[in-house]
Amino acid sequence: MTESSPAKIGLIGAGWWATANHLPVLAKRDDIELASVCRLGVDELLQVKNEFGFTHATENYRELLETPGLIGVIVASPHTLHFEHAMAALNKGYHVMCEKPLTTKATEARELVSEAERRGVQLVIPYGWHYSKFIQEAKRRMDQKSVGEIEYVMCHMASPIRSLLEGKQFLSTGGGAGDNMFEPEADTWADPEVAGGGYALAQMSHSAGLAFWLTGLEAESVVALTSSPTSKVELYDAFSVNFKGGAIGSFSGAGALPDNQQFQLDVRIYGSEGVMTVDCDRARLEILRHDGDNFSMKLDPGAGEYFGGGPTTNFADIVTRKNDMNWAPGWAGMRAIEMIDAAYRSVKLGRLVTV
C-alpha cells in the first residue's frame, strides 16, 4: 500500500452476514481494494467475486493468505473455524477482524490476542454496539471511575433468533448494511459440532464483550444453567460470575424474542459510588450517584439500534492508517469467551468452575 493506492483486504467466509454487511460497506470505499475472497462452493464463490469486484477468488484460505500486498483479513467463517483462520492470518502479520464469537475456547482466544500483540497488529471484533456514541460515552465515563469501584454487574440480552438456533428458515431484516445474498446456513448456528454452542456464543458474545469492555473486569469462576427446549443448542442462558478483585455478576440470555423485534440489551454496573445503566433497546445512558451528581444523556429513540457498519468502517480505517483507535479490541472478545467457555463447562459438570 502507498499513499495513493488502496489497501488490500481479504475475506474468509463469504456467507450470509459478510455479504449482507461487511462487503457492502467496503465496496463503497475508494481506499479499499477487495483483493481476495474465500468460501466453499464454486458457484457461490464466483457470485460473490462478481458482485463485489474481488480481484481473486479461491476455496482455499491458505491461498488467499498468499495474496501479494494484503494488509487486512476479515474472518467470517463458522464459529469453530475462527481460531484456525484468524491465527493463520495473524501469523502472516495481517490486521484481522474476526467475527464474534472470537473463538469457542478460552485457550484459543488467549492465543489470538497474544499473537496480535506479538505481531503489533490490530485484532478487531465486530461488536456493532461499541460504535454508538452513547456507548462510547459510557466507556469514557467508566474509565473515569464514574461509579467508583465496581461491585456488581448485571448483563442481559435477548434476540429474535429462535428459528436460527432451531435450524429453521430465518428471516433477518435488520442490523446489516445491505441486502441478503445468501440465507444463513442452518448447521452454522444450530449444529453443536459446527456452532460450538448456542445462544451464548451466537449472541451473548456481544453483550458479554460489551460488559467486559466497559468494566475491564476478568471472570474468575462461573456457575451456569442453560436450557434447550426446542433445539440442539441452548436457547437460554443464566450465568453467575465471580470476577477477579471481588466483584460479582449475573449474565443472562434468551434467543426467543418474536421475529422482527428489536434486540434487548441491558448492562447495569453497580459501584461504590453509584450505578450506570446502559439500555440499548430503550436508548438510555444514566448514572445515579450517591452524592447526587447524576448524569443522563439525551438520546434519540433509535440510538441503541445495532450498527453493523461500524466495525467494518473501523477496520477499514485501521488498515488504511486513517485511524488506529480500535473500539472493539480482541481482549474484550477474549474475556467474553473466557466466561462463556467456563459456563459451558459448568453446565456439563454441574458445578462452579474456574476460568
Beta strands, then each sheet from edge to edge (+ up, - down):
strand 1: 7-12
strand 2: 32-38
strand 3: 56-58
strand 4: 70-75
strand 5: 95-98
strand 6: 123-124
strand 7: 150-158
strand 8: 219-227
strand 9: 236-243
strand 10: 248-254
strand 11: 264-271
strand 12: 274-279
strand 13: 284-289
strand 14: 295-296
strand 15: 353-354
sheet 1: 3+ 2+ 1+ 4+ 5+ 6+
sheet 2: 14+ 13- 12+ 11- 7+ 10+ 9- 8+ 15-
end
